[in-house]
Amino acid sequence: MTTPSSHSTDQRRSWRPPAKATLRSRLGPYRLCLKIGEGGMASVYLARTGAGEGSHRPLAIKVIHPHLASDRAFVDMFLDEAEIASRIHHVNVCSIVDYAADGDGYYIAMEYVVGESLMALWRKLSRSPPEDRDLFARRIARVLSGLCEGLHAAHELCDADGDPLHVVHRDVSPENVFLTYDGTVKILDFGVASALHKRHRTRTGIVKGKFAYVAPETLRGAKPDRRIDIWGVGVIAWELLTGRRLFRQETDVDTLHAVTEAEILPPSQVLEGLPPELDAIVLRALRREPS
């Protein structure tokens, strides 16, 4: 199997549209078993390695949509995601096993995360607030700690010469963070991440990420840095602790207005019994002035 780090030079030099755009039961060395997800750029399949009966290691294979596989800009974004994520080796980041071009398109093979997204967790919490608020807050704090550890590993990433790559996830939201059934937090989807040496560059004025978790300085056109990820953690923290949505409104325009103008109450004022010590941490992450 080709290791992720060996692809960067060859892929950049030899990009080409795939010859055809049909999906087989196999992709590279992987056997596709079941579609488990789909987004705007790619579909995700449960797969396994090897052809033998004794080889059953489960993986998630992300396959770029056929109609996008001949679009250079989308392929560049896809390969950027693979290269950035494959460099990050941390327990709180979903690991990339392999990525390559295949006759049917481009794919990323990654760790199969068995658990639930923080959005699924939030939905449960919103329906039934916890009785023991102190224990609940401690558990949420542990989840947030794992999320921060994974993001810090991305933010501190350097190249082979030790120079910072300035990685910013840019889409820190409950859908992109999973809590495994053994209690480990995993950050997924670096598809819109910002980093040095990327192929694809976002045009000025284009907002990346989900609007309810976008940092205010992004809307002002500021260059993204790690602080916009901290803002996303702050929104997730507030919503998990309170069981409510912070900025989400009926329309995108109203949501963006709320991001810049809505009052942000301390979590303990929204859900009685939460430890007030968490208020200062959450509200600092949600300061609208980055400095």
C-alpha positions as CSV (number, residue, x, y, z in Angstrom):
1,M,0.0,0.0,0.0
2,T,1.3,3.5,-0.8
3,T,1.7,5.7,2.2
4,P,-0.1,9.1,2.3
5,S,3.1,11.1,2.4
6,S,4.4,9.7,-0.9
7,H,1.5,11.1,-2.9
8,S,2.0,14.8,-2.7
9,T,4.6,15.4,-5.4
10,D,3.2,12.8,-7.9
11,Q,-0.4,13.9,-7.5
12,R,0.4,17.5,-8.0
13,R,2.5,16.8,-11.1
14,S,0.3,14.2,-12.8
15,W,-3.3,15.4,-12.1
16,R,-5.7,14.1,-14.8
17,P,-9.4,13.6,-15.1
18,P,-10.4,10.0,-14.6
19,A,-11.1,7.9,-17.7
20,K,-14.6,7.1,-16.6
21,A,-17.0,7.8,-13.7
22,T,-18.6,4.6,-12.6
23,L,-18.3,3.0,-9.2
24,R,-17.1,-0.6,-8.8
25,S,-17.3,-2.9,-5.9
26,R,-13.5,-2.4,-5.5
27,L,-11.5,0.8,-5.4
28,G,-7.7,0.4,-5.5
29,P,-6.9,-2.3,-2.9
30,Y,-10.2,-1.8,-1.0
31,R,-13.5,-3.7,-1.2
32,L,-16.5,-1.4,-0.9
33,C,-19.2,-2.8,1.3
34,L,-21.8,-0.2,2.0
35,K,-22.5,3.5,1.5
36,I,-22.6,5.2,4.9
37,G,-22.7,8.9,4.0
38,E,-22.8,11.5,1.3
39,G,-22.0,15.2,1.1
40,G,-21.6,17.9,-1.5
41,M,-18.2,16.8,-2.7
42,A,-18.0,13.0,-2.0
43,S,-19.7,9.8,-0.9
44,V,-18.4,7.7,2.0
45,Y,-18.3,3.9,2.0
46,L,-17.6,1.3,4.6
47,A,-14.8,-0.8,3.1
48,R,-12.3,-3.4,4.1
49,T,-8.7,-4.1,3.1
50,G,-7.5,-7.2,1.2
51,A,-9.4,-9.8,-0.8
52,G,-8.9,-12.7,1.5
53,E,-11.5,-14.1,3.8
54,G,-9.3,-13.4,6.8
55,S,-8.8,-9.7,6.0
56,H,-11.6,-7.7,7.6
57,R,-10.1,-4.4,8.8
58,P,-12.9,-1.8,8.4
59,L,-12.1,1.5,6.8
60,A,-14.1,4.5,5.6
61,I,-13.4,5.3,1.9
62,K,-14.3,8.9,0.8
63,V,-14.9,9.0,-3.0
64,I,-15.2,12.2,-4.9
65,H,-18.5,12.5,-6.8
66,P,-18.1,11.4,-10.5
67,H,-19.5,14.7,-11.8
68,L,-16.8,16.5,-9.9
69,A,-13.9,14.2,-10.7
70,S,-13.1,16.1,-13.9
71,D,-13.2,19.5,-12.2
72,R,-9.6,20.5,-11.3
73,A,-10.7,22.9,-8.5
74,F,-12.7,20.2,-6.7
75,V,-10.0,17.6,-7.1
76,D,-7.4,20.1,-5.7
77,M,-9.6,20.6,-2.7
78,F,-10.0,16.9,-2.3
79,L,-6.3,16.2,-2.4
80,D,-5.6,19.2,-0.1
81,E,-7.8,17.6,2.5
82,A,-6.0,14.3,2.1
83,E,-2.5,15.8,2.4
84,I,-3.3,18.0,5.3
85,A,-5.1,15.3,7.4
86,S,-2.5,12.6,6.5
87,R,0.2,14.7,8.2
88,I,-1.7,14.9,11.5
89,H,-1.0,12.0,13.8
90,H,-3.0,12.4,16.9
91,V,-5.6,10.3,18.8
92,N,-8.2,13.0,18.5
93,V,-7.9,13.4,14.7
94,C,-9.4,10.8,12.3
95,S,-6.3,9.2,10.7
96,I,-5.8,9.0,6.9
97,V,-4.5,5.6,5.8
98,D,-4.1,6.2,2.1
99,Y,-5.3,8.3,-0.8
100,A,-4.9,8.0,-4.6
101,A,-6.3,8.4,-8.1
102,D,-8.1,5.4,-9.4
103,G,-9.7,4.7,-12.8
104,D,-13.1,5.7,-11.3
105,G,-11.9,8.9,-9.6
106,Y,-10.1,9.9,-6.5
107,Y,-10.5,8.5,-3.0
108,I,-9.3,8.9,0.6
109,A,-9.1,5.8,2.8
110,M,-9.4,6.7,6.5
111,E,-10.0,5.2,9.9
112,Y,-13.5,4.0,10.4
113,V,-14.9,5.8,13.4
114,V,-17.5,3.9,15.4
115,G,-19.6,6.4,17.4
116,E,-21.9,9.3,17.1
117,S,-21.4,12.9,16.0
118,L,-21.7,15.7,18.5
119,M,-24.8,16.8,16.6
120,A,-26.5,13.5,17.5
121,L,-25.4,14.0,21.1
122,W,-26.8,17.5,21.1
123,R,-30.1,16.3,19.8
124,K,-30.4,13.8,22.7
125,L,-29.4,16.4,25.2
126,S,-31.9,18.9,23.9
127,R,-34.7,16.4,24.4
128,S,-33.8,15.4,28.0
129,P,-31.7,17.8,30.1
130,P,-29.5,15.9,32.6
131,E,-30.4,15.8,36.3
132,D,-26.9,15.8,37.7
133,R,-25.7,19.1,36.2
134,D,-22.2,19.0,37.7
135,L,-21.4,15.4,36.5
136,F,-22.9,16.3,33.1
137,A,-20.7,19.4,32.8
138,R,-17.6,17.4,33.7
139,R,-18.3,14.9,31.0
140,I,-18.9,17.7,28.4
141,A,-15.7,19.4,29.5
142,R,-13.8,16.1,28.8
143,V,-15.3,15.9,25.3
144,L,-14.3,19.6,24.7
145,S,-10.8,18.9,26.0
146,G,-10.3,16.1,23.4
147,L,-11.6,18.4,20.7
148,C,-9.1,21.1,21.7
149,E,-6.3,18.6,21.8
150,G,-7.0,17.4,18.3
151,L,-7.2,21.0,16.9
152,H,-4.0,22.0,18.7
153,A,-2.2,19.1,16.9
154,A,-3.5,20.5,13.6
155,H,-2.6,24.1,14.5
156,E,0.9,23.2,15.5
157,L,1.6,21.1,12.4
158,C,5.0,21.7,10.7
159,D,6.5,20.6,7.4
160,A,9.7,18.4,7.1
161,D,11.9,21.5,7.7
162,G,10.1,22.4,10.9
163,D,8.3,25.4,9.5
164,P,4.7,25.9,10.6
165,L,2.0,25.0,8.0
166,H,-0.6,27.3,9.7
167,V,-3.4,24.7,9.4
168,V,-6.9,26.0,10.3
169,H,-9.8,23.6,10.1
170,R,-12.4,26.3,9.3
171,D,-15.4,24.0,9.7
172,V,-15.4,23.1,13.4
173,S,-19.0,22.1,13.9
174,P,-20.9,19.2,15.7
175,E,-21.2,17.3,12.4
176,N,-17.5,17.1,12.0
177,V,-16.7,15.9,15.5
178,F,-17.4,12.3,16.6
179,L,-17.5,10.7,20.0
180,T,-16.6,7.1,19.7
181,Y,-18.3,4.4,21.8
182,D,-15.1,4.0,23.8
183,G,-15.1,7.7,24.7
184,T,-12.5,9.1,22.3
185,V,-13.2,12.4,20.5
186,K,-12.3,12.4,16.7
187,I,-12.1,15.4,14.4
188,L,-13.1,14.7,10.8
189,D,-13.3,16.5,7.5
190,F,-10.5,18.9,6.7
191,G,-12.1,19.5,3.3
192,V,-12.2,23.3,3.7
193,A,-9.1,23.6,5.8
194,S,-6.6,26.5,5.3
195,A,-2.9,25.7,5.2
196,L,0.4,26.8,3.6
197,H,1.3,25.1,0.3
198,K,-2.3,24.3,-0.6
199,R,-3.2,23.8,-4.3
200,H,-6.7,25.3,-4.0
201,R,-7.1,28.9,-2.8
202,T,-10.4,30.4,-1.6
203,R,-11.4,33.6,-3.4
204,T,-11.7,36.7,-1.3
205,G,-15.2,37.1,0.1
206,I,-16.1,33.4,0.1
207,V,-17.2,32.2,3.5
208,K,-16.2,28.6,4.3
209,G,-17.9,26.5,6.9
210,K,-21.4,26.2,8.4
211,F,-22.9,29.7,9.0
212,A,-24.0,29.0,12.6
213,Y,-20.3,28.2,13.6
214,V,-18.5,30.8,11.5
215,A,-16.4,33.3,13.4
216,P,-17.4,37.0,13.1
217,E,-14.0,38.0,11.8
218,T,-14.4,35.6,8.9
219,L,-17.5,37.6,7.8
220,R,-15.3,40.8,7.9
221,G,-12.9,39.2,5.4
222,A,-10.1,38.6,7.9
223,K,-7.4,36.0,7.0
224,P,-8.3,32.7,8.8
225,D,-6.1,31.7,11.7
226,R,-6.5,29.2,14.6
227,R,-8.7,31.6,16.5
228,I,-11.7,30.9,14.2
229,D,-11.5,27.2,15.2
230,I,-11.5,28.3,18.9
231,W,-14.7,30.2,18.1
232,G,-16.2,27.0,16.7
233,V,-15.3,25.1,19.8
234,G,-17.0,27.9,21.9
235,V,-20.2,27.5,19.9
236,I,-20.2,23.8,20.3
237,A,-19.5,24.1,24.0
238,W,-22.4,26.5,24.6
239,E,-24.8,24.3,22.7
240,L,-23.8,21.0,24.3
241,L,-24.0,22.6,27.8
242,T,-27.4,24.3,27.3
243,G,-29.1,21.9,24.9
244,R,-30.0,24.9,22.7
245,R,-28.8,26.4,19.5
246,L,-26.8,29.6,19.9
247,F,-27.0,31.4,16.5
248,R,-29.0,29.1,14.2
249,Q,-32.0,30.9,12.7
250,E,-34.6,30.2,10.1
251,T,-32.6,31.8,7.3
252,D,-28.9,32.1,6.5
253,V,-29.1,35.9,6.6
254,D,-30.7,35.8,10.1
255,T,-28.1,33.3,11.2
256,L,-25.2,35.5,10.1
257,H,-26.8,38.5,11.7
258,A,-27.1,36.6,15.0
259,V,-23.4,35.6,14.7
260,T,-22.4,39.2,14.7
261,E,-25.1,40.8,16.9
262,A,-27.0,38.3,19.1
263,E,-26.5,38.4,22.9
264,I,-24.5,35.5,24.2
265,L,-25.6,34.5,27.7
266,P,-23.4,32.5,30.1
267,P,-24.4,28.8,29.9
268,S,-25.3,28.7,33.6
269,Q,-27.9,31.4,33.0
270,V,-29.6,29.2,30.3
271,L,-29.4,25.8,32.2
272,E,-29.6,26.2,35.9
273,G,-27.1,24.2,37.9
274,L,-24.2,24.3,35.5
275,P,-20.9,25.1,37.2
276,P,-20.3,28.9,36.7
277,E,-16.5,28.2,36.3
278,L,-17.3,27.0,32.7
279,D,-18.9,30.3,31.8
280,A,-15.7,32.3,31.7
281,I,-14.0,29.6,29.4
282,V,-17.0,29.4,27.0
283,L,-17.5,33.2,26.9
284,R,-13.8,33.8,26.2
285,A,-13.9,31.5,23.2
286,L,-16.9,33.4,22.0
287,R,-15.4,36.9,22.2
288,R,-16.2,38.6,18.9
289,E,-13.0,40.6,19.0
290,P,-10.2,38.0,18.1
291,S,-7.5,39.9,20.0
